[in-house]
Amino acid sequence: MAMVLKNNKLATMSLGELNKNIVEKGKRMTRLASGKKIVGASDGASEFSITEKMQVQLRSLGQNIENTRTGHSLLSVGAGGIEKIVEELRGMKELAINAANDTNTDADRATLQKEFDQKKQDIADIVATTNYNGKLLLDGTYARKHSGMIQTGGSSGGTVSPYGPRGAQGAVTRPFTGAERTWPGTDTSTAVTIDEGGSYTIPSNFHGTVTISNLAAAAGIMLSGESALTNVNIVVDDTATGADLWINGLTITNSTDTSIIQFTGSDNTLTLLGNSTLTQNTSGATQAVVDMGGGLTVQGNGSTLTVNNYGSTYGSTYGACIGTDAGSTSSGNLLVENANLTLNSYQGSSLGSGANGGSVGNITIDNSTVNVTGHYFSGIGSGCGSSSCGDIVIRQSTINDLNGHESDNGRMLGSIDTCIGSGYSGSSCGNITLDSTIVNGANRDSPLVGAGNVSTCGNIYVSNTDVIGYSTGGAGIGSGIGGVAGDIYIRNETKVQHESPYGAAIGAGQDGTVGTIYISRSSLDLLDATNAYSDSTHIIPGIGRGAGDSTAGTLSIEELEDDPPQDPSELVPFDFQGTPLIIHTGTKANQHMRCYIEDLGLKALGIENAEVTTQEKATKLLGNPRDPNEVGILDKAINYALGEATQVGAYMSRLEQTQATLTVNQENTTAAESTIRDADMAVEMTAMVKANILSQSSQAMLAQANQVSSSVLDLLG
């Protein structure tokens, strides 16, 4: 073997092996010390990236679990406050029962009133002090902010409609409890008057007018029919506030230009207890089939009310199905809750104002199903010919435009103009709000939602809603042919599937105009709009202009966040849903739970002015059968509070389930991350021992190799 002095190859090779073994030994020591197989990107770039993302997810899941726990604690505080309020209300009812007893004198009742007032103050104190981290929970701050809470003289006399599945009907807010009464006329009578509360059956041979007077003091009246009736008119001739009429299985067909049901007072209630059909079959009729008077609430329990308004030759009626007569104005509001309606009309709206200058106030639909069909008008909103209505708010409901030229007894039911909004030819409506609703329809020259043909509407707010249908010249959401709509706000995974040869899915119809279009990414991703942000060309399907000379403002399309902004100075005041408590349970902006807690104050409970100072006042609190405006005020308050307790309990149950789901996700993600990153300690210890032995061996070999040069020098010496 050659003897080399300058380059000691054996020593160099030994040094290289020693360094490799030292590096390997270091890796194994790091893994044993950390317990991780993947410590850095050098241990596996892809595995390191995956596990780091998993670490982010694990930390997020941990915070989500903490959020659900604190959210549950927050709601527990609210639930505790509501339970105390219910307990105080029970005590108030006991005091009212005591005060109603004739063994007490008015002096005794004055003493009871002091305790009664103290309990009212206790409720006010509970509302004022029930808070979590400074957030007051029971004062209405986190309410849905819409009408329908307990009223002592209002329209519904009940609680807010429960938010269940879209269009699912619950029980009526106040069931009928009146006694059976004898019909006050003969079978052949042409006119009868009813002024005593109770349940009446209209004889099959009756043809004429039923006048209901003094209804507000008659504990409500229910009408049913022995069989199908003809030419029967029901006039609720009562100008007092709060008239209540129940109908149960009532079928009436009229051939005269007169409303089948006519309310004259304000804040009236029509309650549906069984399937009923009301048909106005008169050419040129101008009266509404159900005249709302100064304001009307229609409520149901799952039964269907069908209202037909068409003449012997289709297309010759002008009043609304439910609303106002042609040319008649009402400043009252229309509220539909827990109801199932099928409405067929022509130039007056199905639900809203009559044609030719008719008008109504605001229209609200909660938790209902409404089927509409007809021509030239808005299904829900204003009729044709310069008619108008106020704001339209629809929540948790299903709206179907049945249209499609259906045949009914030889008459063709043509397609309506606008499904929700303003009707044809110079009509108008206020702002339109849709939340958690399904809209199905096929229209002519107008949009499914918005401003009708050459008509106008205000801003359009749509959240968590499906709008599906077809229009000849109108948009899906926006304006019809020549129509003008305000700004459009689309949020929270709103789905729009709209076919039209001339109108945009969201925006302007043919020759129409809308303002600025705001849309969230979650909604944009659901829209088939490859040219969604084009600023000049005709976009179908998509967002922006329709055909012809249509405009969409400056065609400004801006992206929104899904969460409603909290700062009132922000551009988009998208708070029509109220201001819920947000319990955030995910890593994205819209992965949260919205919790609403209605106002539990004395005014909301309807007991702000309640007294037991006299036997009469105490009796009214317990339920006076002669006065439906004060039937069971304390019972209504208790039911309202219990309803809120149930809702909060449901939120808490959902959070518990969410926490359980998050915990399972955390466990599974941890196991998956462990598979990739965690070290097998047995393998690492074996490798460590191997690397240690090899490094020691390398040191020995290096020392031996270094002795070769010394041997050469010895020879030279």
Protein Blocks (a to p, Z undefined) as FASTA:
>chain_A
ZZdfklcfklmmmmmmmmmmmmmmmmmmmmmmnopablbfmlomklmmmmmmmmmmmmmm
mmmmmmmmmmmmmmmmmmmmmmmmmmmmmmmmmmmmmmmpmkbcfklmmmmmmmmmmmmm
mmmmmmmmgcgehiafknopmgghiahiacfkbmnopacdddddehiacddfbdcfbdcd
ddfbdfklcbdcdfbecdddddfkbgcddddehklmnnpaadddfbdcehiacddddfbg
hiacddehiacddfbdcdfbdcfbehiacddfbdcddddddehiabdfbagkjodcddde
hiacddddddfbehiafbdfbdcdehiacfbdcddehiacddddfkbcfblcdeehiacd
ddddehiacddedehiafblcdeehiacdddddehiacddfkloiaeehiacdddfbfbd
cdeehiacdddddehiacddddfkbcfbdcdehiacdddddehiacddddfklcfbdcde
hiacdddddeehiacddddfkbcfbdcdehiacddddddfklmmmpccfklmgckbccde
dedddehjbdehjopacdddfbdcfblkbmblcfknopaddddfbfbfklccddddddfb
fklnopmmgcckbfklmmmmnopaklmklgoklmmmmmmmmmmmmmmmmmmmmmmmmmmm
mmmmmmmmmmmmmmmmpccfklmmmmmmmmmmmmmmmmmmmmmmmmmmmmmmmmmZZ
